Amino acid sequence: MTAPTDRMPVLYLSHGAPPLADDATWTRQLADWSATLPKPTSILVVSAHWEEAPLTIGATETVPLVYDFWGFPEKYYRVQYRAPGAPELAEDVRKLLRSNRTPLHEAPARGLDHGAYVPLVEMYPEADVPVLQISMPSLDPQELYDFGRKLAPLRDQGVLIIGSGFFTHNLSAMQQVDGVHGAPPSWSEEFDRWGEDVLKSGDVDALLDFQHKAPAARLAHPRIEHFAPLFVSLGAGDTASTPRTVIDGYWYGLAKRSVQLD
């Protein structure tokens, strides 16, 4: 790991399904990415797989895993990731959000879902960084962006904020793709190309209004929960920082574009 800096970056990553662990290219990309980052004091994850309002704080002591998927081989249900809890981070989140009059709920038995632990296994395999997952309290892009702005001060404490989703996400269309790295369907490619251009230009307003601005938006995201964590990351990022793509390409036709805000 590189030496700590004064402020941690913010990530939005496409997290993959449990079989991501079998993809040598993607796992290497995630490991290489984490090697370029300062080692965080703790990690705060907002995942596409936990929607709950009001905003809910997950397990802070013993942090179990939530195997929130069905029909996979048994080995994926045996994966362990024994990261330490982050009670101090949880308290900092409470203070920040209460000062902004944000309603809070507690779910002390709710652990890390696959949107959190699947990429973390690859990025921090030693499980030596405390991790806290909090729920996504809304799917409204502006509300999530504002939520991210409230979390931004945590970066100055060495906290790595991760929004975990998938840049395109239409599982019903995956059977049309020939293998893991087959050619993506046109809707996924068109949306991803639009997203690349808009991210490069730093046009946050277009991203927030992607349902009206992006080509093939309804096909790329029949439901927007996998794009929504991007808005949290954009809010937590520096408004003067242009999102930088670190990982791109496709996995079963879905765009795995993942970005960093410094």
N, C-alpha and C positions, 0 to 999 in steps of 0.2 A: 504494500500500500504506500501511496505517496504521503508526504507529511500533511497534517491538518492545515486548513486555511481558515480565515476568519469567518467565512460564510460557506455553508454547504450548497451545492447545486440542488436542483429539483429534477426529478425524472418522471416521464410518462413512458411506460413500457408495455409492449404487447406480451402477455404472460404465457400464452400457450396452454394447452391441455396437459394432463399428466404425462402423455408420451413425449413431450418436449425433451424429457431426460434422455430419450433414445436418439435425438437429433444432434450429431456431433458438431455440426456447423453452428447451430443456434446456441447450444450450451457453451461452446467456445466464445461466441460473440458476447454472451452475457458475462462470462468470467473475465474476458479481456476488458470489458467496459468497467466492471467494478475495480479492476486493477489500476485504472486511471483516476479513480476517485479518492479523495481524502477518506480515511477510515472514519465513519460516523460514530458519534457517541451513542446514538440510538437511531432506529428506523421507524418511521410512521407511514403506514400503508392505508390507502383508500382503494378498495378493490371493487370491480364491477359486480362481484358476487355477494356483496352485502349491502342491500338497500334497507334502511330502517330509519324511521323518523319517530321522535326527534333524534338528532345525532347521538349515536351510541358508542360508548367506549368498551372495547373488548377486554379480554383477560389481561391482567397486569402482573400476576405472580407466576404460577405454572401456566404455560401457554400451550394448550393442546392443538392438534390439527383437526380441521373439519374436512372430511373426505366428501365434498359436495359434488359428486359425479356418480354416474351409474353405467354399468355395462362394460367396464374396463377389466383387464386381467388382474388377478389377485395381487400381483406384485406392486401395483400402484396404491393399494390400500395398506401396504406395509411400510411405505416411506415414512421416515421420521425426520423431524427437524426440531431439535430441542434448544431453541433459542431462549435466552433468559427473558423474563418479563421486563417491562419498562414502567414501573410505578411512578418514578419521578417524571417521566415524560407525560404519563397520563395526568398527573397533577398539573403540569404546565399547560396541557391542553384544556383542562377544566378552567384554570385561571384565565387563560386567553379568551375562551368562549363565553364564560360568565361575564367577563368585563365587557363583552360585546352583546350581552343579554341574549345569548344563544341557548335555547333549551337543550338539556342534556339528559341522557339516560345511561344506565350502567348495565352491562351484561358480563359479569365477571367469569362466567364459564365459557364464553364464546371465544374460540381460538382462531387460528389462521386458516382461511380457506385457500383453495388452490391458486387463486389469483395472487396470493401473498407468498405462500411457501414454495410453490413450484419455481419461480424465478430466483428466490432467495437461496434455495439449495445450490443453485449454480453460481450465484454471485458471492455468497458468503457461506461456503460449505462448512466452515468450522463452527457455524452457529454461535459465534462469540460476541455478537452485537445484539443488545436488547431490542425487541421488536414489539410494537403496539399496532393493532389494527383498529380502525374506527369505521363506523358505517358511513355510507353515502346517503345523506338525509333527503335528497331530492334528485330529480333528473332534469331540473330546469338549468340550462347552461349558465345563465347569469347568476343564479343563486349559488351554484357550485363555484363559479369564478370568485364571487364575493367570499365564500367560505374559505377558499384557498388564500385569499388576501389576509384573512384573520389568522391563518396558520403560519404565514410567512415569517414572523419573528422567531419561530423555532429554529430556523436555519442558522441564526447567529449563535445558537447553543450547540451546534454540531449535529443537528438532527437532519437526516436524509429523508425528505418527503417523497414518496413514490405514489403516483397514480397508476393503477394497474388495470389495463383493459385489453382491447385488441383493435387495431386501427381500422380494419373492416371485420365484420362479424355476421355472417349469415350461414348458420350451420346446415340449414336445409338444402343449400346449394353445394355443399362440399362434395357430394357424391359425383358431381360433374367434373371433378378435377382428377387428372391421371397421376396419382401418387403424391408423395409429400412435396416434391419440388416441381410438380407439373405446371404447365402454363396457367396463369390465373384467369378466371372469367373476366369478361370485359368490364363488368360493373365494379369489380374489385380494383382492377388496374386504373380505371378512370377516376375513381374516388381517391385512390392512393396518390396518383399523379397530381390531382387538384390539391390534396393535403400537403404534398411536398412543396408545391409552389407557394401556397398560402403561409405555411410555416416559415419558409425562407424570407417572405416579405414582412413577416411579423404582424400580419393582419388578424389581430385577435377578434375583432368584430365579425369578420367573415367566418372564423371558426365557430364562434358562439351561435351564428345564424346558419350553420352548415346545412340544416335541413332544407333551407330555401336556396342556398348559394352553391352547394356542392352537386356535381353530376352524380346520378345514381345513388343519391343519399338513402333513399328508402330501401334499395336493394343491399347496399353496403351495411346498413344498420336498420333492419326491420323494427328493432327496438334499440334504443340508444345507450343502454347501460354500459356497453363496452367502450364507447367513445367518451362517455361522460367524465370518467376520471381525468381525462386530458384537461378539462376545464378547471379542476382543482389544482392541477399542476401549473397551468398557465397563471392562475391567480396567485399561487405561492411563489412563482418565479419573479425575477426582477423585471419590471416593466420596460427597462432599457435593454433587456437581453433578448436577442432573437433565438427562438428554439433551434437547436442544432440536431439534425438526425444523426444518430449513432448506429442504429441497426435498421436495415431495410430488407426488401425481398418479400417472399411469400411462403406460406406454409399451408399446404392443402388449399391453396388458392386464396387464403386470407392474408391481407397485408400485415406484416409484423413490424411496421415502422415504429421506432422507439426514439424518443427525443430527450435532450438534456437542456435545461435552462440554467445558466451560470449566474 
